[in-house]
Amino acid sequence: MTTTESQQLYGGWRRSRSMGIWSLNTPQTVIAVGAMLTPILLLVLGGSLATLPVTVPLALAVIMLTVWQRHGMPLMSYVIGRTRWSWGHMRGETSYRSVFLPSPEALDLPGMAAPTKLVRAESSDGRGPTGLVWNQRTGTMTAALLLNPAGSLLASGATVRSQVSAWGDALARLADEEGVKVGAVTLQITPSSGAALSDHVRERLDPNAPSLARNTIGELVDRAPRASAQLAAWMSLVIDPAHAPEKPKGPAEAAAVALGALDAVDLSGAGVDVLRRATDMDIKRLVRGAFSPVDMDAPAEQIAELVWHEVGPVASEDNWDTYQHDGYHSVSYVLREAPRKLVTYDVLLKLLAPGAFTRRVTLAYRVLPTAEAQSVVEREVNANEARREYRDRTRRTSTRRERVDAEHAERTAAEEAIGAGMVQWSIYVTTTVSNAADLPAARREIDKAARGSGGLRFRPAFGGQSAAMVVGLPVGINPLL
């Protein structure tokens, strides 16, 4: 973290790396070394030289698949993922048709959200109902807070630094909350015609106001249809009641544990206002609005009539690089690389700015407990030491990136040693269009926004489009679990 005269800069993120040679991690190193030794071992164990024309090309193919990368991941992982997806596609596992499913599968949401069930919990403090999503397979419960982000573009530098620090403190406090597994903050930006804003302003326009004020407001209203958007923001927490000091004896006590963890979240001073706990109606609206954006503004009576499985799509197709659901098409991206340079606090502004298509941006967090954070940073430092020892023995000069990465690992370990929290995080982006012909334009919009966000690099969620989409919903699906 570096301070300049005008504003504070942030950086130093790094991808977790295990021991391995070159840029490979431990499993990849084991596979590559095993492939190199296999032909030799076969000869030592009594094999014939005639096997070399077969074993050597196979070993080279395995090594190349392990070392080469595509979209930031090893080609072998890409091939294995493609093979598994193709096998699932052949078996019909990528298609969902709720109207044809027999009971009880007909009451399930598609994909990874199938084991979830919506629970309405009433608190004893008189704050009304709270919606909890219960994962019946893992036992976790997910609660959400509806947020109202405050704009900081006109705030002073001291205010911004205070808000960023407060947000860091809020995340660090989650490490002390037993039962809180992961958290996520999601912002959904939906383009709007501006009609609602225009009607709202015109109904409240004072005819006795000065003409200059009326003309200014009128001009803003006329321009609103070309630039307006609806913003929905929420923070969801995945809570495991089994890790509470007192083990709950049933769903009712588990819900009480989840509500208690939700009350422990303090976002005061972090530049955001907590509107309220998300009710079961709010959660149904958010989930339904993701699969059918037109229903995001549906009347409350219509949302109330929906049961849990009806908030999902009637039919969906999980394709290799797109997700089709109820006449809409979505493309999801996952973070490939964080910015290498120092960035300002508004680095995500372009990614969160309104565009021509519906966009949902999710920042997923996992705050590591103190004991786990210590072991992680020590493991990272030891891995860097092992790689340096390997380079010294092979007389290979380290690259600038390797030296910078080692410096970041050492600094992270030093900060953790004096009490700093450690967070694993990632970003997921989903864009949704109503016409498949608009998908290329939607992809270009995401690519342009990512390039303008301080060097963020994304890749499509190949073979996992439906999973990446539900990560942004308050249903408890989080890859950092």
C-alpha positions in Angstrom: 0.0 0.0 0.0 1.6 3.3 -1.1 0.6 6.8 -0.3 1.0 9.7 -2.7 0.4 13.4 -2.2 -3.0 13.4 -3.9 -4.5 10.0 -3.2 -3.8 6.6 -1.7 -3.0 3.6 -3.9 -3.7 0.0 -3.3 -2.2 -3.2 -4.5 0.0 -6.2 -3.7 -2.5 -8.9 -4.5 -1.1 -12.2 -5.5 -2.3 -15.6 -6.6 -1.7 -18.4 -4.1 1.0 -20.6 -5.3 2.3 -24.0 -4.0 5.7 -25.6 -4.5 6.6 -26.5 -8.0 9.1 -26.0 -10.8 8.9 -23.2 -13.3 5.4 -21.7 -13.1 3.8 -25.0 -12.2 2.0 -25.8 -9.0 2.6 -29.0 -7.0 0.1 -31.3 -8.8 1.3 -30.1 -12.2 4.9 -30.6 -11.2 4.2 -34.2 -10.1 2.4 -34.9 -13.4 5.2 -33.5 -15.5 8.0 -35.2 -13.6 6.0 -38.5 -13.5 5.6 -38.3 -17.3 9.3 -37.8 -17.8 10.3 -40.7 -15.5 7.7 -43.2 -16.8 9.6 -44.3 -20.0 12.8 -44.6 -17.9 11.1 -46.6 -15.2 9.6 -49.0 -17.7 13.0 -49.8 -19.1 14.5 -50.2 -15.6 11.7 -52.6 -14.7 12.5 -54.8 -17.7 10.6 -53.2 -20.5 11.7 -53.5 -24.1 13.3 -50.6 -26.1 10.5 -51.2 -28.5 8.1 -49.4 -26.0 10.0 -46.1 -26.3 8.3 -45.1 -29.6 5.0 -45.3 -27.7 5.8 -44.2 -24.2 8.0 -41.2 -25.2 5.3 -39.5 -27.4 2.7 -40.1 -24.7 5.0 -38.6 -22.1 5.7 -35.5 -24.2 2.0 -35.1 -24.9 1.2 -35.2 -21.2 4.0 -32.7 -20.4 2.8 -30.3 -23.1 -0.8 -30.5 -21.9 0.5 -29.7 -18.4 2.8 -26.9 -19.2 0.9 -25.0 -21.9 -1.9 -22.8 -20.8 -5.1 -21.5 -22.4 -7.1 -18.7 -20.9 -4.8 -18.7 -17.9 -5.2 -22.4 -17.0 -3.3 -25.5 -18.0 -4.3 -27.0 -21.2 -4.8 -30.4 -19.5 -7.3 -28.8 -17.1 -9.1 -27.3 -20.1 -9.2 -30.6 -21.9 -10.4 -32.5 -18.8 -13.1 -29.9 -18.1 -14.2 -30.0 -21.7 -14.4 -33.8 -21.6 -16.4 -33.9 -18.4 -18.8 -31.2 -19.7 -19.2 -33.1 -23.0 -20.0 -36.3 -21.1 -22.6 -34.5 -19.0 -24.1 -32.9 -22.1 -24.4 -36.3 -23.7 -26.2 -37.6 -20.6 -28.6 -34.6 -20.6 -27.2 -33.1 -17.4 -26.8 -29.6 -18.9 -30.6 -29.3 -19.8 -33.3 -28.3 -17.3 -37.0 -28.6 -17.9 -39.0 -28.0 -14.8 -42.4 -28.8 -16.4 -41.3 -32.3 -17.3 -39.5 -33.3 -14.1 -41.2 -35.8 -11.9 -41.8 -35.1 -8.2 -39.8 -34.3 -6.1 -37.2 -33.0 -8.6 -39.9 -30.6 -10.0 -39.5 -28.6 -6.8 -35.8 -28.0 -7.4 -33.9 -25.1 -8.9 -31.5 -26.0 -11.7 -27.9 -26.8 -11.3 -26.0 -26.2 -8.0 -29.0 -24.4 -6.5 -31.0 -27.6 -6.5 -30.5 -28.6 -2.8 -31.6 -25.1 -1.6 -34.8 -24.3 0.2 -36.1 -20.8 1.2 -36.9 -20.4 4.8 -38.9 -17.5 6.4 -37.5 -16.7 9.9 -39.1 -14.4 12.4 -36.8 -12.6 14.8 -37.7 -11.7 18.3 -36.6 -8.1 18.1 -39.6 -7.1 16.0 -37.7 -6.3 12.8 -39.9 -8.5 10.7 -39.2 -11.6 8.7 -35.8 -12.5 7.3 -35.3 -14.8 4.3 -32.8 -17.6 4.8 -31.7 -20.0 2.0 -31.0 -23.4 3.5 -28.7 -25.8 1.7 -30.1 -29.2 2.6 -27.0 -31.0 1.4 -24.3 -29.0 3.3 -26.4 -27.7 6.1 -25.3 -24.0 5.6 -27.7 -21.1 5.7 -27.4 -17.9 3.6 -28.7 -14.5 4.7 -28.5 -11.2 2.9 -28.5 -7.5 3.7 -29.9 -5.1 1.2 -27.4 -2.2 0.6 -27.5 1.3 -0.6 -24.0 2.3 -1.8 -23.1 5.9 -1.2 -21.3 7.7 -4.0 -17.7 8.7 -3.3 -16.7 10.5 -6.4 -17.3 13.9 -4.8 -16.0 12.8 -1.4 -12.7 14.1 0.0 -9.6 11.9 0.0 -9.7 11.6 3.8 -13.3 10.3 3.6 -12.4 7.8 1.0 -9.5 6.5 2.9 -11.7 6.2 6.0 -14.3 4.2 4.1 -11.8 1.8 2.6 -10.3 1.2 6.0 -13.7 0.7 7.5 -14.5 -1.9 4.8 -11.3 -3.7 5.6 -12.1 -3.7 9.3 -15.6 -5.1 8.5 -14.1 -8.0 6.6 -11.4 -8.7 9.2 -14.1 -8.9 11.9 -15.8 -11.8 10.0 -12.7 -13.9 10.8 -13.8 -13.8 14.5 -17.4 -14.8 13.8 -17.7 -18.5 14.3 -19.9 -20.1 11.6 -19.4 -17.4 8.9 -17.8 -19.3 6.0 -17.8 -16.8 3.2 -19.3 -13.5 2.1 -20.1 -11.8 -1.2 -21.2 -8.4 -2.3 -23.2 -8.2 -5.5 -24.2 -5.2 -7.5 -26.8 -5.6 -10.3 -27.1 -2.9 -12.9 -30.2 -3.0 -15.1 -30.6 -0.5 -17.9 -33.8 1.4 -17.6 -35.9 3.6 -19.9 -36.0 6.3 -17.3 -39.8 6.5 -17.4 -40.1 5.8 -13.7 -37.6 8.5 -12.8 -39.3 11.0 -15.1 -42.7 10.3 -13.6 -41.3 10.6 -10.1 -39.8 14.0 -10.8 -42.6 15.5 -12.7 -45.2 14.6 -10.1 -43.1 16.5 -7.5 -42.2 19.5 -9.5 -43.4 22.7 -7.8 -45.1 25.0 -10.3 -44.1 28.0 -8.1 -40.4 27.1 -8.3 -38.0 29.5 -10.2 -38.0 29.0 -13.9 -34.3 28.3 -14.0 -34.8 25.4 -11.5 -37.8 24.0 -13.5 -35.9 24.2 -16.8 -32.8 22.5 -15.3 -34.9 19.7 -13.8 -36.8 19.4 -17.1 -33.5 19.0 -19.0 -32.3 16.3 -16.7 -35.6 14.5 -17.0 -35.4 14.6 -20.8 -31.9 13.1 -20.8 -32.6 10.5 -18.2 -34.0 7.9 -20.6 -30.7 7.7 -22.3 -28.6 7.2 -19.2 -30.7 5.8 -16.4 -30.3 2.4 -14.8 -31.6 0.6 -11.8 -29.1 -0.5 -9.1 -29.6 -3.3 -6.7 -26.9 -4.2 -4.2 -26.8 -6.8 -1.5 -24.3 -8.6 0.8 -24.8 -12.3 1.4 -23.2 -14.4 4.1 -22.9 -18.2 4.1 -23.2 -19.4 7.7 -22.5 -22.9 8.9 -24.5 -23.4 12.1 -22.6 -26.6 12.9 -19.5 -24.4 13.7 -21.4 -22.4 16.3 -20.2 -22.7 20.0 -23.5 -24.4 20.8 -24.6 -26.9 18.1 -28.2 -26.3 16.9 -30.6 -29.2 17.4 -32.8 -28.4 14.5 -33.6 -25.9 11.6 -35.1 -23.4 14.0 -32.0 -23.1 16.1 -29.8 -23.1 13.0 -31.9 -20.1 11.7 -31.3 -18.4 15.0 -27.5 -18.9 14.7 -27.7 -17.4 11.1 -29.6 -14.3 12.3 -27.1 -13.8 15.1 -24.2 -13.9 12.6 -26.0 -11.4 10.4 -26.4 -9.0 13.3 -22.7 -9.0 13.8 -22.0 -7.4 10.5 -21.1 -3.7 11.0 -20.7 -1.7 7.8 -20.9 1.7 9.5 -18.3 4.1 7.9 -17.7 1.8 4.9 -19.5 4.1 2.5 -22.7 2.0 2.4 -26.0 2.1 4.1 -27.7 -1.1 5.2 -31.4 -0.7 4.2 -32.6 -3.9 6.0 -32.3 -7.6 6.2 -33.5 -9.3 3.0 -36.9 -10.9 3.5 -38.0 -14.0 1.7 -39.8 -11.8 -0.8 -36.6 -9.9 -1.5 -34.6 -13.1 -2.1 -37.3 -14.4 -4.4 -37.3 -11.1 -6.4 -33.5 -11.1 -6.7 -33.3 -14.7 -7.9 -36.2 -14.4 -10.2 -34.8 -11.1 -11.6 -31.6 -12.9 -12.5 -33.3 -15.5 -14.6 -35.8 -13.1 -16.0 -34.7 -9.5 -15.7 -38.1 -8.2 -16.8 -39.5 -9.5 -13.5 -37.1 -7.5 -11.3 -39.8 -4.8 -11.1 -42.7 -7.2 -10.9 -45.6 -6.3 -8.5 -45.2 -7.5 -4.9 -48.3 -9.6 -5.2 -46.9 -11.5 -8.2 -43.6 -12.2 -6.3 -45.5 -13.3 -3.2 -47.4 -16.0 -5.2 -44.2 -17.7 -6.3 -43.0 -20.7 -4.5 -39.2 -21.4 -4.3 -38.8 -23.6 -7.4 -40.8 -21.1 -9.5 -38.3 -18.3 -9.1 -35.9 -20.3 -11.3 -36.3 -20.8 -15.1 -38.9 -23.0 -16.6 -36.2 -24.3 -19.0 -32.5 -23.7 -19.3 -29.5 -24.9 -21.4 -26.0 -24.8 -19.8 -23.8 -24.5 -22.9 -20.0 -24.5 -22.9 -19.7 -20.7 -23.0 -23.3 -19.4 -22.6 -26.3 -20.0 -20.4 -29.8 -19.9 -21.9 -32.7 -19.4 -19.5 -36.4 -18.6 -20.3 -35.6 -16.7 -23.5 -32.6 -14.9 -22.1 -28.9 -15.5 -22.7 -26.2 -14.9 -20.1 -22.4 -15.0 -20.3 -20.4 -15.2 -17.0 -16.8 -14.4 -16.4 -14.4 -15.3 -13.6 -11.3 -13.3 -12.5 -8.1 -14.5 -14.2 -5.7 -12.0 -12.8 -5.8 -9.1 -10.4 -4.1 -5.7 -11.4 -0.4 -5.9 -11.2 0.0 -2.2 -10.6 -1.2 0.0 -7.8 -4.7 1.2 -8.3 -7.0 3.9 -6.9 -10.1 3.3 -4.9 -12.4 3.8 -7.9 -10.7 1.0 -9.9 -14.0 -0.8 -10.4 -16.0 2.2 -11.5 -16.1 1.4 -15.2 -17.0 -2.2 -14.5 -19.9 -1.0 -12.4 -21.0 1.8 -14.7 -24.4 1.3 -16.5 -24.2 -0.2 -20.0 -26.5 -1.3 -22.7 -27.2 -4.7 -21.1 -27.9 -6.1 -17.7 -24.8 -6.7 -15.7 -24.2 -8.3 -12.3 -20.8 -8.0 -10.6 -20.0 -10.1 -7.5 -17.0 -9.8 -5.2 -16.6 -13.0 -3.2 -14.6 -13.0 0.0 -13.3 -15.6 2.4 -11.7 -14.3 5.5 -9.2 -16.7 6.8 -9.1 -17.4 10.6 -5.9 -16.4 12.3 -4.4 -19.9 12.6 -5.2 -20.7 9.0 -3.9 -17.4 7.7 -0.6 -18.0 9.5 -0.1 -21.5 7.9 -1.1 -20.1 4.5 1.5 -17.3 4.5 4.2 -19.6 5.9 3.4 -22.1 3.1 3.6 -19.4 0.5 7.0 -18.2 1.8 8.4 -21.7 1.9 7.2 -22.4 -1.6 9.0 -19.3 -2.8 12.2 -20.5 -1.0 11.9 -23.9 -2.7 11.5 -22.3 -6.1 14.5 -20.1 -5.5 16.6 -23.1 -4.4 15.6 -24.9 -7.6 16.6 -21.9 -9.7 20.0 -21.7 -7.9 20.7 -25.4 -8.5 19.7 -25.2 -12.2 21.5 -21.9 -12.6 18.5 -20.2 -13.9 18.0 -16.5 -13.4 14.7 -15.5 -11.8 12.4 -13.2 -13.8 11.2 -9.8 -12.7 7.7 -11.2 -12.0 9.1 -14.0 -9.9 11.1 -11.5 -7.8 8.1 -9.2 -7.4 5.9 -12.1 -6.4 8.4 -13.2 -3.8 8.5 -9.7 -2.4 4.7 -9.6 -2.1 4.7 -13.0 -0.3 7.2 -11.7 2.2 5.3 -8.5 2.8 2.0 -10.4 3.2 3.7 -12.6 5.8 5.1 -9.6 7.7 1.7 -7.9 7.7 0.0 -11.0 9.0 2.6 -11.4 11.7 1.6 -8.0 13.2 -2.1 -8.7 13.2 -3.4 -8.0 9.7 -6.2 -10.1 8.3 -5.9 -12.3 5.2 -8.7 -12.5 2.6 -9.1 -14.8 -0.4 -11.2 -13.1 -3.0 -12.4 -13.2 -6.6 -14.7 -11.4 -8.9 -17.5 -12.8 -11.1 -19.3 -10.9 -13.8 -22.5 -11.9 -15.6 -24.1 -10.1 -18.5 -27.6 -11.0 -19.7 -29.3 -10.2 -23.0 -32.7 -10.9 -24.4 -31.5 -11.7 -27.9 -28.7 -14.0 -28.8 -27.6 -11.6 -31.6 -26.6 -9.1 -28.8 -24.1 -11.5 -27.2 -21.1 -10.3 -29.2 -21.9 -6.7 -28.2 -22.4 -7.7 -24.5 -19.0 -9.5 -24.5 -17.3 -6.4 -26.0 -18.9 -4.3 -23.3 -17.5 -6.5 -20.6 -14.0 -6.6 -22.2 -13.9 -2.8 -22.5 -15.0 -2.3 -18.9 -12.4 -4.8 -17.7 -9.6 -3.1 -19.6 -10.5 0.2 -18.0 -10.5 -1.3 -14.5 -6.8 -1.1 -13.7 -5.7 -4.2 -15.6 -8.3 -6.7 -14.4 -8.3 -9.8 -16.6 -11.3 -12.1 -16.9 -12.0 -15.3 -18.8 -15.3 -17.0 -19.6 -16.5 -19.6 -17.2 -16.1 -22.4 -19.7 -18.2 -25.4 -18.9 -19.6 -23.7 -15.7 -21.8 -20.9 -16.9 -24.8 -21.9 -14.8 -22.6 -22.3 -11.7 -20.9 -18.9 -12.2 -24.3 -17.3 -12.7 -25.7 -18.4 -9.3 -22.5 -17.3 -7.5 -24.0 -13.8 -7.7 -27.3 -14.7 -6.2 -28.0 -14.9 -2.4 -28.4 -18.7 -2.5 -25.1 -19.7 -0.8 -23.2 -21.0 -3.8 -19.6 -19.7 -3.4 -16.5 -21.3 -5.0 -14.3 -20.2 -2.1 -16.1 -22.6 0.3 
